[in-house]
Amino acid sequence: MTDKTATDLREIPFQTADGATATLGDYADDVVLVVNVASRCGLTPQYEQLEQLQKAYAERGFTVLGFPCNQFMGQEPGSMDEILEYCSTTWGVSFPVFDKVKVNGGKAAPLYKALKQNPDEGGHAGRIRWNFEKFVLTPDGAVHRFRPQLKPDDPAIVSVIEQNLPR
C-alpha cells in the first residue's frame, strides 16, 4: 500500500469503451477497484466475484473499473463490442468496462504505468503478472495492490473496501 498517488492517478486520462475520455477523478469520492480483465483466461470466473462486489457496495460508494487486456497469451482478442457483449451476457457485468489497454511494456497505458509503481502486500512493485491483477484505490489516496490469483471476494480485499467506503 502506498499513498504516493491518488492525486496524480486521478488526473490520468483513459478511454471509455465508446471512445470518450475519463479519469479516476470521476470516481474520486469512491473506493475503486481497477482490474485488467480477459474473457478467455482461467481466472475469468473472477468476473462473478467482481460483479458481486459491485452489487454489494455500489450504493455505499464503490465501483469496479474493468480494463480489458490482450497481453497475456492473447486471452482478450475480441473487439470492444464483443467484449462488452460477453461481459454482459455471460457474467451480468454492470460495472464500467473501459477500452482495451496494454498494462506492461513501452506501450502500457499511462494509468497502468502509474499503478505498477505501487507494491503488493509483499512489497513487490513492477509489472503486471497476469490478467485480473487488482488495485483498490481509496478516497484518502491509498493504493492497495492484489495479485491475480487472489479472488476479488478474498477477505483481504473486502476488508480494504469495507474500511474505506464513504457511506
N, C-alpha and C positions, 0 to 999 in steps of 0.2 A: 504494500500500500504506500502511496505517496500523495502529497498534496501539491506536487510540482506544477500542476497543470490546469486546473479547471478553467481558469480564465482563458488561457491560450487555447485549450481544446475546444472551448465553446465558440471560438471565433473561426475555426477551420471550416471552410465550406465543403460540402459534398453534394452529390446529385441524388435527387429522389428518383423513383422508378420511372416517372413521367418526364424527367429532364429538368425539373425545377431545381433551384439551389436551396439547401437547408444548412443549418449548423446545429451543434449541440446546444447553442444558446437558445434555440427554440424550445428546449426542454430544461432550461436552467434551474427551475424550481423543483424538478422531479429527480427521483432516483432513476437512473437509466442503465440498462444492461445492453451493451454493444456486443454483438456476436457475429463472426463470419460464418455463414451458413452454406450448405451444399445439399443438393437433392439426392445425390447418388453415393452417399457415404455411409459407412457402418454406424456413424454417430447421428445420422439423420433423424432417428426417432426422438432425439432431444427436442425437436420441434414441439412435440407433445407437452413436455415439461415447460418449455418456454411459453407456450400458449396458456398453460395452467397458471403460471406466474402472472402473465398479463391479465388474465381474468380475475385472479385473486386480489391483485394490488392496484390495478389501474385507477380506481376511484380514489385511492389514497395517495396518488402522486408517483406512479411508477409506470415505466414503459420499457419494452424490449425494442431494440432497433436492430434489424437484421440486414447484413451486408453480404449478398451472395459473392462467392469467390470460387474461381475455377483453377486455382493454382496447385491444388493437391490432387494429383493423378486424374485431372480432368473430370472431377466429380460434380461440377456445376456447369455443364456445357450449353444449356438452353438459352434461348432469348429471354429478355425480361418478361415478356408476355407469358412464355411457357413457365418460367419460374414462379410468377405470381399466381398463375392458374394452379400449379402443383401445390403451392403453399396453402392456397385457399381450399381446394377440393380435397386434398389428402390429409391435411392437418388442421383445417379450420382456422388458419392464422388470421388474427385480427390486428396484430401489431404491424407497424410500418416495416416494409421491406424496401430497401433502397437500391440504387443502381449497382451493378456488379463492379467489384473492386479487386485490385491486387493488394495483398497485405504484406508481401515480402519483396525484396529486391529494389532495384533502382526506380521502378515504376510503381512502387507501392503508393496507395492513396495517402495524401498528407495526414488525414486523420489517423490512419494506422501507423504511419511513421512516428507520430507523436505518442500514440497509445503504447507502442512497443518499448518505449523508454521506461515504462513502469514495470517494476519487478512483481513476480508472483509471490506467494507466501514463503517460498524457499529462497527468495532474494534474487531470482533469475529474471533478468530483463532480456530484451532482444527479440529475435524473430518469432513469428507465429509458428507454432509447431504443426498445426493441423486445423482442419475445419472445426468449428464450434469452440474456439477459444473465446473466453468471456471476460469482459471488463465491466465492472459495476462502478458507475460514477455517482457520487452523492452530491446533494446540493451544496455542501460545505467545501467541495472541491477535491475530496479524496478519490483516488482511483484504486480499485481492488481488482487484481488480475487472477483469473482462474483458468487452468489448463483444460484442454478439450475433453479429456476423459471424465472430468468432474461434471456430473449431471446438473442441470440448472436447478433442480429441486434439492440439491445437497444442502444439509444444514448450514454449512459454511457460507454458502451464497445467500440462502434465505435469511440467515441472521443479519448479514450486512444490509440486505434490503429492508428488513423489518426495523432495524435500529435507526434507519435514516429516512423513513417515509415522512414526508412533510405534513401529512394529515391522516 
